């Protein structure tokens, strides 16, 4: 169906890969249905770790060239999802601030230190694109990353200045997340401790991914190969090692992945969203329901 032709959606994310992990299903579904979808990425993710031996020397402790490489990964992921992308203000305008307590916070170019500059840059994008819907993080940034929290803040400030009709926050439903965990992790990985993964107990609405959209989300996540390891047996020049859930250990047919911490997580077939601001929506309603063109 092309039932969303004419609608405009913007997703605001802190780093390359966040768009695919948190909102990849919604982005692919909205774009396939005709909406114009733009992903705004606020930093290059320079402070990230690297999975696989190939590009280990790109990290901040060595060549400090990871951010440039992640532009390539992001470009491929957006192409798979069928959406457009741009960086906030310009590629590299704001630097990855690292996790809470990171020395990277002291850098004056760190995203958390961007103040009105990042707000004004996002106001310019919202003014130019006139989105009907904006997707971003909850006030805690999902799992507390300072850049996610700052992205949430500037999104709400900019949206209020421009008059964006609705903001939704990406979330994962705890019951679904825990039900889809395997009973054993791939070799070298670990299962999460109870309550370790960020999740909510209830949500306001969700996107039910069909096989095509789910496959697009998995492929988009796999495009971020320095950051994500997909346990479906694939290898790549970035990470020439495969990972698989042990035979008989799968609790469902969801694909399992890990970040560089190698904690196994399922890619759930539903993406959940919390109401953030603007026009309310009924429980379980379409993300754009009630917003006129």
KAKA-V293388 format. One record per pair of residues at least 4 apart in sequence whose C-alpha atoms are under 7 Angstrom apart, sorted by the first residue. I is the first residue (numbers start at 1). J is the second residue. D is the distance in whole Angstrom. If there is no record, write none. Layout:
i->I j->J d->D
i->I j->J d->D
//
This chain:
i->1 j->33 d->5
i->2 j->33 d->4
i->2 j->34 d->5
i->3 j->33 d->6
i->3 j->34 d->7
i->4 j->33 d->5
i->4 j->34 d->5
i->4 j->35 d->5
i->5 j->33 d->7
i->5 j->34 d->4
i->5 j->35 d->5
i->6 j->35 d->6
i->6 j->293 d->7
i->7 j->35 d->5
i->7 j->36 d->6
i->7 j->132 d->6
i->7 j->293 d->6
i->8 j->35 d->6
i->8 j->36 d->5
i->8 j->37 d->6
i->8 j->131 d->5
i->8 j->132 d->5
i->8 j->133 d->7
i->9 j->35 d->7
i->9 j->36 d->6
i->9 j->37 d->5
i->9 j->38 d->6
i->9 j->131 d->5
i->9 j->132 d->6
i->9 j->133 d->5
i->9 j->134 d->6
i->10 j->37 d->6
i->10 j->38 d->5
i->10 j->39 d->6
i->10 j->131 d->6
i->10 j->133 d->6
i->10 j->134 d->5
i->10 j->135 d->6
i->11 j->38 d->6
i->11 j->39 d->5
i->11 j->40 d->6
i->11 j->134 d->6
i->11 j->135 d->5
i->11 j->136 d->6
i->12 j->39 d->6
i->12 j->40 d->5
i->12 j->41 d->6
i->12 j->135 d->6
i->12 j->136 d->5
i->12 j->151 d->7
i->13 j->18 d->6
i->13 j->19 d->6
i->13 j->40 d->6
i->13 j->41 d->5
i->13 j->42 d->6
i->13 j->136 d->6
i->13 j->151 d->7
i->14 j->18 d->7
i->14 j->41 d->6
i->14 j->42 d->5
i->14 j->43 d->6
i->14 j->147 d->6
i->14 j->148 d->6
i->14 j->151 d->6
i->15 j->41 d->6
i->15 j->42 d->6
i->15 j->43 d->5
i->15 j->44 d->6
i->15 j->45 d->5
i->16 j->41 d->7
i->16 j->44 d->6
i->16 j->45 d->6
i->16 j->70 d->7
i->16 j->74 d->6
i->17 j->21 d->6
i->17 j->74 d->7
i->17 j->221 d->7
i->17 j->224 d->6
i->18 j->22 d->6
i->19 j->23 d->5
i->19 j->24 d->6
i->20 j->24 d->4
i->20 j->217 d->6
i->20 j->220 d->6
i->20 j->221 d->5
i->21 j->221 d->6
i->22 j->170 d->6
i->23 j->27 d->6
i->23 j->170 d->7
i->24 j->28 d->6
i->24 j->81 d->7
i->24 j->217 d->5
i->25 j->29 d->6
i->25 j->209 d->6
i->25 j->213 d->6
i->25 j->214 d->6
i->25 j->217 d->6
i->25 j->271 d->7
i->26 j->30 d->6
i->26 j->207 d->6
i->27 j->31 d->6
i->27 j->37 d->7
i->27 j->81 d->7
i->28 j->32 d->6
i->28 j->81 d->5
i->28 j->82 d->6
i->28 j->213 d->6
i->29 j->33 d->6
i->29 j->213 d->6
i->30 j->34 d->7
i->30 j->35 d->5
i->31 j->35 d->5
i->31 j->36 d->6
i->31 j->37 d->6
i->31 j->82 d->6
i->31 j->83 d->6
i->37 j->83 d->5
i->37 j->84 d->6
i->38 j->83 d->6
i->38 j->84 d->5
i->38 j->85 d->5
i->39 j->84 d->6
i->39 j->85 d->5
i->39 j->86 d->6
i->40 j->85 d->6
i->40 j->86 d->5
i->40 j->87 d->5
i->40 j->88 d->6
i->41 j->86 d->6
i->41 j->87 d->5
i->41 j->88 d->6
i->42 j->87 d->6
i->42 j->88 d->5
i->42 j->94 d->7
i->43 j->92 d->6
i->43 j->94 d->5
i->43 j->95 d->5
i->43 j->96 d->5
i->44 j->67 d->5
i->44 j->70 d->7
i->44 j->71 d->7
i->44 j->92 d->6
i->44 j->95 d->7
i->44 j->96 d->6
i->45 j->67 d->6
i->45 j->96 d->5
i->46 j->60 d->7
i->46 j->66 d->5
i->46 j->67 d->4
i->46 j->95 d->7
i->46 j->96 d->6
i->47 j->60 d->6
i->47 j->96 d->6
i->47 j->98 d->6
i->49 j->59 d->7
i->49 j->227 d->7
i->49 j->260 d->7
i->50 j->55 d->7
i->50 j->56 d->6
i->50 j->226 d->5
i->50 j->227 d->6
i->50 j->260 d->7
i->51 j->226 d->5
i->51 j->227 d->6
i->51 j->239 d->7
i->51 j->260 d->6
i->52 j->226 d->7
i->52 j->238 d->6
i->52 j->239 d->4
i->52 j->240 d->7
i->53 j->239 d->7
i->54 j->238 d->5
i->54 j->239 d->7
i->55 j->238 d->7
i->57 j->62 d->5
i->57 j->63 d->6
i->58 j->62 d->6
i->58 j->63 d->5
i->58 j->64 d->5
i->58 j->65 d->5
i->58 j->66 d->5
i->59 j->63 d->6
i->59 j->64 d->5
i->59 j->65 d->6
i->59 j->66 d->5
i->60 j->64 d->4
i->65 j->69 d->7
i->66 j->70 d->6
i->67 j->71 d->7
i->69 j->73 d->7
i->70 j->74 d->6
i->71 j->75 d->6
i->72 j->76 d->6
i->73 j->77 d->6
i->73 j->223 d->6
i->73 j->224 d->5
i->74 j->78 d->6
i->74 j->224 d->7
i->75 j->79 d->6
i->76 j->80 d->6
i->76 j->223 d->6
i->77 j->81 d->6
i->77 j->220 d->4
i->77 j->221 d->7
i->77 j->223 d->5
i->78 j->82 d->6
i->78 j->83 d->5
i->78 j->84 d->7
i->78 j->85 d->7
i->79 j->83 d->6
i->80 j->216 d->6
i->80 j->220 d->6
i->81 j->216 d->6
i->81 j->217 d->7
i->81 j->220 d->7
i->87 j->91 d->5
i->88 j->121 d->6
i->88 j->122 d->7
i->89 j->93 d->6
i->89 j->121 d->5
i->94 j->109 d->6
i->94 j->110 d->6
i->94 j->111 d->5
i->95 j->109 d->6
i->95 j->110 d->4
i->95 j->111 d->5
i->96 j->110 d->6
i->96 j->111 d->6
i->97 j->104 d->5
i->97 j->105 d->5
i->97 j->110 d->5
i->97 j->111 d->6
i->97 j->112 d->6
i->97 j->147 d->6
i->98 j->102 d->6
i->98 j->104 d->6
i->98 j->105 d->7
i->99 j->145 d->6
i->99 j->146 d->6
i->100 j->145 d->6
i->100 j->146 d->6
i->104 j->110 d->7
i->105 j->110 d->6
i->108 j->113 d->6
i->109 j->113 d->7
i->109 j->114 d->7
i->110 j->114 d->7
i->111 j->147 d->6
i->112 j->146 d->7
i->112 j->147 d->6
i->112 j->150 d->6
i->114 j->118 d->6
i->115 j->119 d->7
i->116 j->120 d->6
i->117 j->121 d->6
i->118 j->122 d->6
i->119 j->123 d->6
i->119 j->154 d->5
i->119 j->158 d->6
i->120 j->124 d->6
i->121 j->125 d->7
i->122 j->126 d->6
i->122 j->158 d->6
i->123 j->127 d->6
i->123 j->158 d->5
i->123 j->162 d->7
i->124 j->128 d->6
i->125 j->129 d->6
i->126 j->130 d->5
i->126 j->131 d->6
i->126 j->162 d->7
i->127 j->162 d->6
i->131 j->164 d->6
i->132 j->164 d->6
i->132 j->165 d->6
i->132 j->166 d->7
i->133 j->164 d->7
i->133 j->165 d->6
i->133 j->166 d->5
i->133 j->167 d->6
i->133 j->288 d->7
i->134 j->166 d->6
i->134 j->167 d->5
i->134 j->168 d->6
i->135 j->167 d->6
i->135 j->168 d->5
i->135 j->169 d->6
i->135 j->170 d->7
i->136 j->152 d->6
i->136 j->168 d->7
i->136 j->169 d->5
i->136 j->170 d->6
i->137 j->141 d->5
i->137 j->142 d->6
i->137 j->148 d->7
i->137 j->152 d->6
i->137 j->169 d->5
i->137 j->170 d->6
i->138 j->142 d->6
i->138 j->152 d->6
i->138 j->169 d->5
i->138 j->170 d->7
i->139 j->149 d->6
i->139 j->152 d->6
i->140 j->144 d->5
i->140 j->149 d->6
i->141 j->145 d->6
i->141 j->148 d->4
i->141 j->149 d->4
i->141 j->152 d->7
i->142 j->171 d->7
i->142 j->198 d->6
i->143 j->198 d->6
i->144 j->149 d->7
i->145 j->149 d->6
i->146 j->150 d->6
i->147 j->151 d->6
i->148 j->152 d->6
i->149 j->153 d->6
i->150 j->154 d->6
i->151 j->155 d->6
i->152 j->156 d->6
i->153 j->157 d->6
i->154 j->158 d->6
i->155 j->159 d->6
i->156 j->160 d->6
i->157 j->161 d->6
i->158 j->162 d->6
i->159 j->163 d->6
i->159 j->164 d->5
i->160 j->164 d->7
i->165 j->278 d->5
i->165 j->279 d->6
i->166 j->277 d->6
i->166 j->278 d->4
i->166 j->279 d->5
i->167 j->275 d->7
i->167 j->276 d->5
i->167 j->277 d->5
i->167 j->278 d->6
i->168 j->273 d->6
i->168 j->274 d->6
i->168 j->275 d->5
i->168 j->276 d->5
i->169 j->273 d->5
i->169 j->274 d->5
i->169 j->275 d->6
i->169 j->276 d->6
i->170 j->272 d->6
i->170 j->273 d->5
i->170 j->274 d->7
i->171 j->199 d->6
i->171 j->200 d->7
i->171 j->272 d->5
i->171 j->273 d->5
i->171 j->274 d->7
i->172 j->177 d->7
i->172 j->199 d->5
i->172 j->200 d->6
i->172 j->271 d->7
i->172 j->272 d->6
i->173 j->177 d->6
i->173 j->199 d->5
i->173 j->200 d->5
i->173 j->201 d->6
i->173 j->202 d->6
i->173 j->272 d->7
i->174 j->178 d->6
i->174 j->199 d->5
i->174 j->200 d->6
i->174 j->201 d->6
i->175 j->179 d->6
i->176 j->180 d->6
i->177 j->181 d->7
i->177 j->266 d->7
i->177 j->268 d->7
i->179 j->251 d->7
i->180 j->251 d->5
i->180 j->252 d->5
i->180 j->254 d->7
i->180 j->266 d->6
i->181 j->251 d->6
i->181 j->265 d->7
i->181 j->266 d->6
i->182 j->249 d->5
i->182 j->250 d->4
i->182 j->251 d->5
i->183 j->249 d->5
i->183 j->250 d->7
i->183 j->251 d->7
i->184 j->246 d->7
i->184 j->249 d->5
i->185 j->189 d->6
i->185 j->190 d->6
i->185 j->191 d->6
i->185 j->245 d->6
i->185 j->264 d->6
i->186 j->243 d->6
i->186 j->244 d->5
i->186 j->245 d->5
i->186 j->246 d->6
i->189 j->262 d->5
i->189 j->263 d->6
i->189 j->264 d->6
i->190 j->262 d->6
i->190 j->263 d->5
i->190 j->264 d->6
i->191 j->263 d->6
i->191 j->264 d->5
i->192 j->196 d->6
i->192 j->197 d->7
i->192 j->263 d->6
i->192 j->264 d->7
i->203 j->272 d->6
i->203 j->273 d->6
i->203 j->274 d->5
i->204 j->273 d->6
i->204 j->274 d->5
i->204 j->275 d->6
i->204 j->283 d->5
i->204 j->284 d->6
i->205 j->272 d->6
i->205 j->273 d->5
i->205 j->274 d->7
i->205 j->283 d->6
i->205 j->284 d->4
i->205 j->285 d->6
i->206 j->270 d->6
i->206 j->271 d->5
i->206 j->272 d->4
i->206 j->273 d->6
i->206 j->284 d->6
i->207 j->270 d->6
i->207 j->271 d->5
i->207 j->272 d->6
i->208 j->269 d->6
i->208 j->270 d->5
i->208 j->271 d->7
i->209 j->213 d->5
i->209 j->214 d->5
i->209 j->269 d->5
i->209 j->270 d->6
i->210 j->214 d->6
i->211 j->215 d->6
i->212 j->216 d->6
i->213 j->217 d->6
i->214 j->218 d->6
i->214 j->269 d->7
i->215 j->219 d->6
i->216 j->220 d->6
i->217 j->221 d->6
i->218 j->222 d->6
i->219 j->223 d->6
i->221 j->228 d->7
i->222 j->228 d->6
i->222 j->230 d->6
i->224 j->228 d->6
i->225 j->229 d->6
i->225 j->238 d->6
i->225 j->239 d->7
i->226 j->238 d->7
i->227 j->259 d->6
i->227 j->260 d->6
i->228 j->257 d->7
i->228 j->258 d->6
i->228 j->259 d->5
i->228 j->260 d->7
i->229 j->257 d->5
i->229 j->258 d->5
i->229 j->259 d->6
i->230 j->256 d->6
i->230 j->257 d->4
i->230 j->258 d->7
i->231 j->243 d->5
i->231 j->244 d->5
i->231 j->245 d->6
i->231 j->255 d->7
i->231 j->256 d->5
i->231 j->257 d->5
i->232 j->243 d->6
i->232 j->244 d->5
i->232 j->255 d->7
i->233 j->242 d->5
i->233 j->243 d->5
i->233 j->244 d->6
i->234 j->242 d->5
i->235 j->239 d->6
i->235 j->240 d->5
i->235 j->241 d->6
i->235 j->242 d->5
i->236 j->240 d->5
i->245 j->249 d->6
i->245 j->250 d->7
i->254 j->266 d->6
i->254 j->267 d->6
i->254 j->268 d->6
i->255 j->266 d->6
i->255 j->267 d->6
i->256 j->264 d->6
i->256 j->265 d->5
i->256 j->266 d->4
i->256 j->267 d->6
i->257 j->264 d->6
i->257 j->265 d->5
i->257 j->266 d->6
i->258 j->262 d->5
i->258 j->263 d->5
i->258 j->264 d->5
i->258 j->265 d->6
i->259 j->263 d->7
i->281 j->285 d->6
i->281 j->289 d->7
i->281 j->290 d->7
i->285 j->289 d->6
//
